[in-house]
Amino acid sequence: MAIEFENSYKWIKQRILYNGIKAHRAGFKHLWVVYPFRNEPLRNGWVSNYLKELGMNLEIVSPEEIEERVRKFLESL
């Protein structure tokens, strides 16, 4: 799993696309993007659809929930 932290609206779709392709090339199947803003198009737009075609699982995670999500992920291993 790859985790990226983003803290800006500017070029966010392009940055998530870049992060997803970078993670895919490195052999990761899961990408969590920690993003503090509520922006639904990031979850269901062309970027997430393209990453799905690559076989990537993209999740947008808020900073408030990242600690709990990582803990649960590690417990599941």
N, C-alpha and C positions, 0 to 999 in steps of 0.2 A: 504494500500500500504506500502510495506517495501522498504527502500532505503539503499543500501550498498555503501560504498566508497572504491575503490581499487586503488592502486597506484604502482603496480608492475606486471611484466610479469610472475614472478616465480609462478608456480602452479596455474595460474589464472583459468583454467578450473575446477580444483578441488575446488578452493575457491568459484567459482560461483555455482557449484553444492551444496556445503555445505550451502551457503547462501540461495539458493532456497529451499532446504529441510527444513532448519531452519524456513524460512518464511512460508512454507506450513504447517508445524507442528503448527505454531503459529496462523494459520487461515487466512493468507494473500493470496490473489489471484493474486496480482501484485507485481513484484520485479523490481525495477530500480537499475541498477548497474552503478554508476558514475565511469567512467574509462577513463583516459586521452589518451590512445593509440588507434590507428586505427587497429583493429584486427578482420577482418570479420569472421573467424571461430567461434568466440564467439557468433555471431548472428545466425549461421545456422549449428552448429555442433551437436554432440550427446548430449551435456549437455542441450542445448536449446530444443532439441527434447524430452528428458526425462522429463524436467520440464513441457513441454506442456502436456505430458501424465498424469502428476499429476494435471493438470488444472491450472498451473501457467502461467501468462503472463510475460515473461522476456523482459526487454528493456535495452539496453546498451546506456547510456546517457553520452555525453561529459561534462566536468566541465563547459565549456562555455555556455551550454544550460540548465543547471539544474535549475537555478533561474527562467527562463522563463517557463519551463515545470511545475515546482511546482506551480507557480502563476496561470497558465492556469488550472491545475488540481484543485486547490482550488476554482477557479471561477466556475468550472463546478459542484461543490457540491451543 
